[in-house]
């Protein structure tokens, strides 16, 4: 099971531990900030999509987007409805 499947339906209780959740977020941040090496990178932009370095970055963004849209956005909407009676 990969991390995307792990968070698909709900946040597992394991991730409620702030230290574990922060470790995952720091890993994702590290991946996104790491520069892609220029050596070995395909010249053709279409081939870059299937190159390992760009795939890792793409899936990292996909996971962060899933976490935000599935969990954070819901809480923000609920907060707005409760406190601002929209």
C-alpha positions as CSV (number, residue, x, y, z in Angstrom):
1,X,0.0,0.0,0.0
2,X,1.4,3.4,-0.9
3,X,0.8,6.7,0.8
4,X,-1.9,7.8,-1.7
5,X,-4.0,4.8,-0.9
6,X,-3.2,5.2,2.8
7,X,-5.0,8.7,2.9
8,X,-7.6,8.1,0.2
9,X,-10.7,7.6,2.4
10,X,-9.6,8.9,5.8
11,X,-6.5,10.0,7.7
12,X,-5.3,6.9,9.6
13,X,-4.9,7.1,13.3
14,X,-1.2,6.7,12.9
15,X,-1.0,10.2,11.3
16,X,-2.9,11.8,14.2
17,X,0.5,11.7,16.0
18,X,1.9,15.1,15.3
19,X,5.5,13.9,15.1
20,X,4.7,11.3,12.4
21,X,2.5,13.7,10.4
22,X,5.2,16.4,10.6
23,X,7.9,13.9,9.5
24,X,5.8,13.1,6.4
25,X,5.3,16.8,5.7
26,X,9.0,17.5,6.0
27,X,9.8,14.7,3.7
28,X,7.3,16.1,1.1
29,X,8.8,19.6,1.5
30,X,12.3,18.2,1.1
31,X,11.3,16.4,-2.1
32,X,9.7,19.5,-3.6
33,X,12.7,21.8,-2.7
34,X,15.3,19.4,-4.0
35,X,16.5,20.5,-7.4
36,X,16.1,18.2,-10.3
37,X,19.5,17.2,-11.7
38,X,20.2,18.4,-15.2
39,X,22.3,15.4,-16.2
40,X,20.2,12.6,-17.6
41,X,17.1,14.8,-17.9
42,X,15.4,14.2,-21.2
43,X,15.5,17.2,-23.6
44,X,12.0,16.5,-24.9
45,X,9.3,17.9,-22.5
46,X,7.0,15.0,-23.2
47,X,9.7,12.5,-22.1
48,X,10.4,14.5,-18.9
49,X,6.9,13.5,-17.7
50,X,7.9,9.9,-17.4
51,X,11.4,10.6,-16.0
52,X,11.7,9.5,-12.4
53,X,12.7,12.8,-10.8
54,X,9.6,14.6,-12.2
55,X,7.3,11.7,-11.3
56,X,8.4,11.9,-7.7
57,X,7.6,15.6,-7.6
58,X,4.3,15.1,-9.4
59,X,3.1,12.5,-6.9
60,X,4.3,14.6,-4.0
61,X,2.1,17.5,-5.2
62,X,-0.7,15.0,-5.8
63,X,-0.5,13.7,-2.2
64,X,-0.4,17.2,-0.8
65,X,-3.3,18.3,-2.9
66,X,-5.3,15.3,-1.8
67,X,-4.6,16.1,1.9
68,X,-5.6,19.7,1.4
69,X,-8.7,19.2,-0.6
70,X,-9.9,16.2,1.3
71,X,-9.2,17.3,4.9
72,X,-8.0,20.9,5.3
73,X,-10.5,22.5,2.9
74,X,-13.4,20.7,4.7
75,X,-12.4,22.1,8.0
76,X,-12.0,25.6,6.6
77,X,-15.5,25.5,5.1
78,X,-16.9,24.2,8.4
79,X,-15.1,27.0,10.3
80,X,-16.5,29.6,8.0
81,X,-20.0,28.3,8.2
82,X,-19.9,28.1,12.0
83,X,-18.2,31.4,12.8
84,X,-19.4,33.6,10.0
85,X,-22.9,32.0,9.4
86,X,-22.5,32.0,5.7
